Amino acid sequence: MSVDGTIEMGDADPCEEAVVSAPTAEGTIETGVDRFRFSGELTNVYLVDWNGVPAPESSSISVVHIDYGVPARADGS
């Protein structure tokens, strides 16, 4: 995903598969949830399944949920 500001991992224990280099984060989420905090607007999200089939053509893509304007959590994520 790409943003028009800055982006960083939001998890207290960041996943090893994510590579964050402002203004982009990329990687693999096999199970669970990865959180990212970013400033600005989301400019691009590109999702593919394990076969490389992009959303929305793939029925195997999980839900992506984006909250704008959320304050920092007490645990720092």
C-alpha positions as CSV (number, residue, x, y, z in Angstrom):
1,M,0.0,0.0,0.0
2,S,1.1,3.6,-0.6
3,V,0.2,6.8,1.1
4,D,0.9,10.5,0.3
5,G,2.5,11.0,3.7
6,T,4.5,8.7,6.0
7,I,3.8,5.1,7.0
8,E,5.0,2.8,9.8
9,M,4.2,-0.5,11.3
10,G,1.5,-0.2,14.0
11,D,2.1,-3.5,15.7
12,A,4.1,-3.7,18.9
13,D,5.8,-6.8,17.3
14,P,6.1,-6.0,13.6
15,C,5.9,-8.8,11.2
16,E,9.1,-9.8,9.5
17,E,7.5,-10.0,6.1
18,A,6.6,-6.3,5.9
19,V,9.0,-3.9,4.3
20,V,8.2,-0.2,5.1
21,S,10.0,2.4,3.1
22,A,8.1,5.7,3.1
23,P,5.6,6.2,1.6
24,T,5.1,2.5,0.8
25,A,4.6,-0.8,2.8
26,E,4.7,-4.2,1.1
27,G,4.9,-7.8,2.2
28,T,2.9,-10.9,3.0
29,I,0.2,-11.5,5.6
30,E,-0.3,-15.2,5.8
31,T,-2.5,-15.2,9.0
32,G,-3.6,-12.7,11.6
33,V,-3.6,-8.9,11.4
34,D,-0.9,-6.4,10.5
35,R,-1.5,-2.8,11.5
36,F,0.1,0.3,9.9
37,R,-0.2,3.9,10.9
38,F,0.1,6.5,8.3
39,S,-0.3,10.2,7.7
40,G,-2.0,11.7,4.7
41,E,-4.4,9.8,2.4
42,L,-4.1,6.2,1.2
43,T,-3.2,6.4,-2.5
44,N,-2.9,2.8,-3.5
45,V,-3.7,-0.7,-2.2
46,Y,-2.7,-3.7,-4.3
47,L,-3.8,-7.2,-3.1
48,V,-3.1,-10.6,-4.7
49,D,-3.8,-14.1,-3.5
50,W,-1.2,-16.9,-3.1
51,N,-1.5,-17.6,-6.9
52,G,-0.9,-14.0,-7.8
53,V,-4.5,-13.3,-8.8
54,P,-5.3,-9.7,-8.0
55,A,-8.4,-8.5,-6.0
56,P,-11.2,-8.4,-6.9
57,E,-10.9,-11.3,-9.3
58,S,-9.8,-13.6,-6.5
59,S,-12.3,-15.1,-4.1
60,S,-9.4,-15.8,-1.6
61,I,-8.5,-12.2,-0.7
62,S,-9.3,-11.3,2.9
63,V,-11.1,-8.1,4.0
64,V,-9.0,-4.9,4.3
65,H,-10.3,-2.4,6.8
66,I,-9.0,1.2,6.9
67,D,-9.7,3.7,9.7
68,Y,-8.9,7.3,9.1
69,G,-8.2,9.7,12.0
70,V,-7.8,7.1,14.7
71,P,-5.7,8.3,17.7
72,A,-2.7,6.2,18.8
73,R,-3.5,3.3,21.1
74,A,-2.2,2.9,24.6
75,D,0.1,0.1,23.5
76,G,1.8,2.4,21.0
77,S,0.2,0.7,17.9
